[in-house]
Amino acid sequence: MSDELEYAAAPIVRLVRERAGLSQRALAERALTAQSVVARIESEDTSPTWDTLQRLARAGGFEIAAQLVPLVEPETHMLADVARILSLTPEDRLREVANISRFVSAAVRR
């Protein structure tokens, strides 16, 4: 997974550290690692594993959550999406309905 994190990790670690008001050394101490690890990640000299990134985020008082969400093609007719919807598990269908409901509620409030 480190390839995907290569470009995203540095700003995430820097943001966590700055929002927590910590120096690189203080964040490293809380995460039980070396200050040089934090410095190398922030300078994009190295890419952390997902576990290391999570540990640094937690040390700064944050949690990282990743979610894969299917893309919706805005130019298609509703019937074109039937095959995709039928391939979903019942749980995924409920999640999709909940996501649409939240989206509509947010749009109505604006």
Helices and strands as residue ranges (DSSP letters): H 2-5, H 9-20, H 24-30, H 35-42, H 50-59, G 78-81, H 82-87, H 90-109
